[in-house]
Amino acid sequence: MSAAGRSDASAPAESLAAACRAADFIRLTATADGDALAALGQLGAALRATDVPFHASVTRVPGVTAPDADCTVAFGAEGADVALTDGPLSATAYTAARELGVDPDPLLAMAGAVAAGFSPGGDAPFYSEAEPLVTRQSGIATPVADPADGVAHTTLVHADVSGDPDAVRDALAASSVSEVSDDEDDRRRLASLAALWAAGDASERAARRVERALHPHAGGPFHTLGGYADVLDACARTTPGLGVALAIEAARTDEAPAHADEALDAWREHGRAAHTGLRAAETARHDGLFVARTDDAPLATVARLAWGYRSPEPLVLAVDGEDAALHGDGAADIATQLGQATPAEAVGRRARGYLAGIDADAAETEVRRSL
């Protein structure tokens, strides 16, 4: 039995940099989310720039056994020589990279923070450097300019048309917005339509959640920061090897990400699978808990979308086979508790939790018991 959960104090950036300086070989691990992936990319690029050998991996529940490494660093999980669990992780990694003497990428750091649920602001160590590189504009936060592609595949919004670009085009045409140009009025109209589609008959929470996808920061290699964050999440959850390569390349500010097209393909597939999985899920509602039983879908994303756009309850459990994802009030603590009380491996951070090695019935029973 192994469990990884939140910590009240993450290792500071200075300690992380010091540990990296003292090691001849470093193993980096990260949980499968955009913030942890961005953090891994920042540090991995810094190690590459300073000629420190390392190995990097992203898994839902990171393992920390690495006898061949002088130092293990875990982004988003406990148990390593250096464990970072307080977010945004990408902010700590950005500062650590600076301590190592390299120029980290502020846009990657900010995208990681957005993926973690933080809003860009002046209190972030990278904000002053990122701010001149982005502009606020009307519209929707997606990684592509095509509105049908963006609205269909973004996982910042969930609506009846989500996951189906043809359905989005038909809906736009029905609203006399068959082709949206790149001017302010058209972006504003598109945002209004997307907000109406998402908040229509959904939970009260949906109207608040959809606001995070509107009025985006435009700029960077993926059109908007919100779109960049969505791509990072998608790669971390469905194509982690690609995600590692993308994040390390992106952190090298003198180069454009070589895997951008592959990452967008992964983002589209991730969006289709998440939206389709949520619509097809067998659902149940209990006091304080909404359960979605799905098949072959990215569970953490399904749980987040269900919590934001479908669930009237404060906590969502998404289950599939022998994996389970939690999102909402107490998700991290509950995942950690179940990791200690059952044979499942667990990781939890902020409003998210993940369990590997627990069947659907047991997950539902144990979570209900913990409430």
C-alpha positions in Angstrom: 0.0 0.0 0.0 1.3 3.4 -0.9 -0.3 6.9 -0.6 0.6 10.3 -1.6 -1.2 13.4 -0.4 -1.0 17.1 0.3 1.7 18.6 2.5 1.4 21.8 4.5 4.7 23.0 3.2 6.3 22.3 -0.1 10.1 22.4 -0.5 11.0 25.9 -1.4 12.6 26.8 -4.7 15.9 27.5 -3.1 16.1 24.0 -1.5 15.0 22.4 -4.8 17.8 24.2 -6.7 20.4 23.3 -4.0 19.4 19.6 -4.3 19.8 19.8 -8.0 23.2 21.3 -7.8 24.4 18.6 -5.5 23.2 15.7 -7.6 24.9 13.9 -10.5 21.7 12.3 -11.7 18.1 13.3 -11.0 14.8 11.6 -11.4 11.8 13.9 -12.0 8.2 12.6 -11.5 5.0 14.5 -11.8 1.3 13.9 -11.4 -0.9 13.8 -14.5 -2.0 17.4 -14.6 -1.0 20.6 -16.4 0.6 22.4 -13.5 2.8 19.5 -12.5 3.8 19.0 -16.1 4.7 22.6 -16.6 6.8 22.5 -13.4 8.6 19.4 -14.7 9.2 21.1 -18.0 10.8 24.2 -16.3 13.1 22.2 -14.1 13.9 19.6 -16.9 14.9 22.4 -19.2 17.1 24.0 -16.5 18.8 20.7 -15.8 19.5 20.2 -19.5 20.9 23.8 -19.8 23.2 23.1 -16.9 24.3 19.7 -18.2 22.8 17.7 -15.3 21.6 14.3 -16.4 18.0 13.5 -15.5 15.0 11.2 -16.2 11.5 12.6 -16.3 8.1 10.9 -16.2 4.4 11.7 -15.7 2.0 9.2 -14.1 -1.3 9.5 -12.3 0.2 8.2 -9.1 4.0 8.8 -9.3 6.3 6.2 -7.9 9.3 7.5 -6.1 11.6 4.5 -6.0 14.7 5.4 -7.9 17.8 3.7 -6.5 19.9 4.8 -9.5 19.2 8.5 -8.8 21.1 10.8 -6.5 17.9 12.8 -6.0 14.3 12.3 -6.8 11.9 15.2 -7.2 8.2 14.8 -7.2 5.8 17.5 -8.5 2.4 17.0 -6.9 3.1 14.0 -4.7 4.9 13.1 -1.4 7.6 10.6 -0.8 10.5 11.9 -2.8 13.8 13.5 -1.7 12.2 16.8 -2.7 8.4 16.8 -2.8 6.4 19.8 -4.0 2.7 19.8 -3.4 1.6 23.4 -2.8 0.6 25.1 -6.0 1.1 26.5 -8.3 4.0 24.0 -8.7 5.0 25.8 -11.9 5.8 29.0 -9.9 8.2 27.1 -7.6 9.9 25.4 -10.5 10.2 28.7 -12.3 12.0 30.2 -9.3 14.2 27.2 -8.9 15.2 27.4 -12.5 16.2 31.0 -12.0 18.3 29.9 -9.0 20.1 27.4 -11.3 21.1 30.3 -13.5 18.8 29.8 -16.5 16.0 31.9 -18.0 12.8 30.0 -17.4 9.7 30.6 -19.6 7.1 32.8 -17.8 4.3 31.8 -20.2 4.8 28.1 -19.5 4.7 28.9 -15.7 1.6 31.0 -16.1 -0.1 28.3 -18.1 0.7 25.8 -15.5 -0.8 28.0 -12.8 -3.9 28.4 -14.9 -4.2 24.6 -15.2 -4.0 24.4 -11.4 -7.0 26.8 -11.1 -5.1 30.0 -10.3 -5.9 33.2 -12.0 -3.0 35.2 -13.5 -2.0 38.0 -11.1 0.7 40.3 -10.0 1.6 38.2 -6.9 3.2 35.4 -9.1 7.0 35.6 -9.4 6.7 35.4 -13.2 3.8 37.7 -13.8 5.8 40.8 -14.6 7.7 39.0 -17.2 4.7 37.2 -18.7 2.3 40.2 -18.7 4.0 42.0 -21.7 3.7 38.8 -23.8 -0.1 38.5 -23.5 -3.1 40.7 -23.9 -6.7 40.4 -22.6 -9.3 40.1 -25.2 -12.9 39.0 -25.6 -13.7 35.4 -26.6 -12.9 32.0 -25.3 -9.7 30.5 -24.0 -8.8 27.8 -26.5 -5.5 26.8 -28.1 -6.7 27.3 -31.7 -8.2 30.2 -33.6 -10.9 28.1 -35.3 -14.0 28.7 -33.1 -15.7 25.4 -33.9 -12.5 23.4 -33.2 -11.9 25.4 -30.0 -15.4 25.3 -28.5 -15.8 21.6 -29.4 -12.6 20.4 -27.8 -11.9 22.7 -24.9 -12.4 21.1 -21.5 -12.8 24.5 -19.8 -16.5 24.3 -20.9 -19.0 21.5 -21.2 -22.2 21.8 -23.2 -24.4 19.6 -25.4 -22.3 20.4 -28.5 -19.0 19.7 -26.7 -16.8 17.1 -28.4 -18.4 17.5 -31.8 -17.1 20.3 -34.1 -19.8 19.8 -36.6 -22.5 20.3 -34.0 -20.7 23.5 -32.9 -20.7 24.7 -36.5 -24.4 24.0 -36.9 -25.1 25.8 -33.6 -23.1 28.8 -34.7 -24.9 28.8 -38.1 -28.3 28.6 -36.3 -27.3 31.7 -34.4 -26.1 33.5 -37.6 -22.5 33.1 -36.6 -21.4 30.5 -39.3 -17.9 32.0 -39.6 -16.5 34.0 -36.7 -13.8 36.4 -37.7 -11.0 37.6 -35.4 -12.4 41.0 -34.4 -13.6 42.0 -31.0 -17.3 42.0 -31.7 -17.3 38.5 -33.2 -15.2 37.2 -30.3 -17.7 38.7 -27.9 -20.6 37.0 -29.6 -18.9 33.7 -29.6 -18.2 34.0 -25.9 -21.8 34.8 -25.2 -23.1 31.8 -27.2 -20.7 29.4 -25.5 -21.7 30.7 -22.1 -25.4 30.2 -22.9 -24.7 26.7 -24.1 -22.7 25.7 -21.1 -24.9 27.3 -18.4 -28.3 26.6 -20.1 -29.8 23.8 -18.0 -26.7 22.9 -16.1 -25.9 23.3 -12.4 -25.8 26.7 -10.7 -22.0 26.2 -10.6 -21.8 26.1 -14.4 -22.4 29.8 -14.7 -19.5 30.6 -12.5 -17.2 28.0 -14.0 -17.7 29.1 -17.6 -16.4 32.5 -16.7 -12.9 31.0 -16.4 -13.0 30.3 -20.1 -14.0 33.8 -21.1 -12.0 37.0 -21.7 -8.8 35.1 -22.1 -5.1 36.2 -22.0 -4.1 35.9 -25.7 -0.6 34.9 -26.6 2.0 32.2 -26.3 2.4 29.1 -28.5 -1.2 27.9 -28.1 -3.3 31.0 -28.9 -4.3 31.7 -25.3 -3.0 30.9 -21.8 -6.2 29.0 -21.0 -5.8 27.0 -24.2 -2.1 26.4 -23.3 -3.2 25.1 -19.9 -5.8 22.8 -21.5 -3.2 21.3 -23.8 -0.9 20.7 -20.9 -3.6 18.9 -19.0 -4.6 16.9 -22.0 -1.0 15.7 -22.7 -0.4 14.9 -19.0 -3.4 12.7 -18.9 -3.4 11.0 -22.2 0.1 11.2 -23.8 2.5 11.8 -20.9 5.6 11.1 -23.0 4.6 13.7 -25.5 3.7 16.0 -22.6 7.2 15.8 -21.1 8.9 16.5 -24.5 6.5 19.4 -25.1 7.0 21.0 -21.7 10.8 20.8 -21.8 10.9 22.2 -25.3 8.5 25.0 -24.4 10.6 25.9 -21.4 13.6 26.6 -23.7 12.5 30.1 -24.5 14.7 30.3 -27.6 12.8 27.5 -29.4 9.2 27.0 -30.4 7.7 23.7 -29.2 8.5 21.1 -31.9 5.6 18.9 -30.8 2.9 21.5 -31.0 0.8 19.8 -33.7 1.0 16.5 -32.0 0.0 18.1 -28.7 -3.1 19.7 -30.4 -4.1 16.3 -31.8 -3.8 14.9 -28.2 -5.9 17.8 -26.9 -8.6 17.2 -29.5 -8.8 13.5 -28.6 -8.7 14.2 -24.9 -11.6 16.7 -25.3 -13.7 14.3 -27.4 -13.1 11.4 -25.0 -13.9 13.6 -21.9 -17.1 15.1 -23.2 -18.4 11.9 -24.7 -17.5 9.9 -21.6 -19.4 12.4 -19.4 -22.5 12.3 -21.6 -22.5 8.5 -21.7 -21.8 8.0 -18.0 -24.1 6.2 -15.7 -24.7 8.6 -12.9 -26.0 8.5 -9.4 -26.6 11.2 -6.8 -26.1 10.8 -3.0 -26.1 13.3 -0.2 -23.0 15.3 -0.9 -21.7 13.1 -3.7 -22.3 12.8 -7.5 -21.0 9.6 -9.1 -20.2 9.1 -12.8 -19.4 5.6 -14.0 -17.7 5.9 -17.4 -15.7 3.7 -19.8 -12.4 4.5 -21.4 -12.4 8.3 -20.6 -9.9 10.6 -18.9 -11.3 10.3 -15.4 -9.8 13.4 -13.8 -11.2 15.5 -16.6 -14.6 13.8 -16.5 -14.7 14.4 -12.7 -13.8 18.1 -13.1 -16.3 18.7 -15.9 -19.1 16.9 -14.0 -18.3 19.0 -10.9 -18.4 22.2 -12.9 -21.3 21.6 -15.3 -23.4 18.7 -14.2 -23.3 18.0 -10.5 -25.5 19.6 -7.9 -23.4 18.1 -5.2 -20.1 19.5 -3.8 -18.0 16.3 -4.6 -17.8 14.2 -7.8 -16.5 10.7 -8.1 -15.7 9.4 -11.6 -14.9 5.7 -11.8 -13.8 3.3 -14.6 -12.5 -0.3 -14.0 -10.0 0.0 -11.2 -9.3 3.7 -11.2 -11.2 6.6 -9.7 -11.0 10.4 -9.7 -12.4 12.8 -7.2 -13.0 16.5 -7.7 -14.5 19.1 -5.4 -14.8 19.7 -1.7 -12.5 17.5 0.3 -11.3 15.5 -2.7 -7.6 15.5 -1.8 -8.1 14.5 1.8 -10.6 11.8 1.0 -8.3 10.3 -1.7 -5.4 10.3 0.8 -7.5 8.7 3.5 -8.6 5.9 1.1 -5.0 5.4 0.0 -4.1 4.7 3.7 -7.2 2.6 4.4 -7.3 0.4 1.3 -4.8 -1.3 -1.0 -5.3 1.5 -3.5 -2.5 3.9 -4.5 -3.6 7.5 -4.0 -2.6 11.1 -4.7 -4.4 14.2 -3.8 -3.9 17.9 -4.2 -6.2 20.9 -3.8 -9.7 19.9 -5.0 -8.5 16.8 -6.8 -7.8 13.2 -5.9 -6.9 10.1 -7.8 -7.0 6.4 -6.8 -5.4 3.5 -8.7 -6.3 -0.1 -7.9 -9.8 0.2 -6.5 -12.9 -1.1 -8.2 -15.9 1.1 -8.9 -18.2 -0.4 -6.3 -15.5 -0.2 -3.6 -14.6 3.4 -4.5 -18.2 4.5 -4.3 -18.8 2.7 -1.0 -15.6 4.0 0.6 -16.1 7.6 -0.5 -19.7 7.6 0.7 -18.5 6.2 4.0 -15.9 9.0 4.3 -18.5 11.8 3.9 
